[in-house]
């Protein structure tokens, strides 16, 4: 993954800048991706991948592995905020409960590092990245590859989903920041 421009602390002082860890929670794979956005809207991927879990391993150990590895990613890349996908309704109650436990561990890892957590619906994430809320995973992966100017599509798909979540949050935060700046300028 490419390293973007200025150092994290220097970029924060000089202009709008944000680094976000996106997390795509799952029982077998938990995708992650760290994306930076600079003042002119340039996006850059610092890292992405997936935490791979064995279904044969006891659930508490799998959850501990997710917590530990997310903590390491947070310590290494120092995101400003974390974004995850909201819970969606699942027909399989057991799967929904496991997903909820993974989401809870991801939120705990972020909160333990003092980070805010934003949640977005799958429809919002896909609309933000692809322009269509019912896009297929491959369409999301294709647009993530283009938006981040990557030479290869992120693998596995859980990693591209995590990057999409981070991009969605960066677009939302950028819009809110511009709105606040306009309001502040009017009040002067």
Helices and strands as residue ranges (DSSP letters): H 8-14, E 18-24, E 29-37, E 43-52, H 59-77, E 81-85, H 93-112, E 116-120, H 122-129, H 137-147, H 157-186
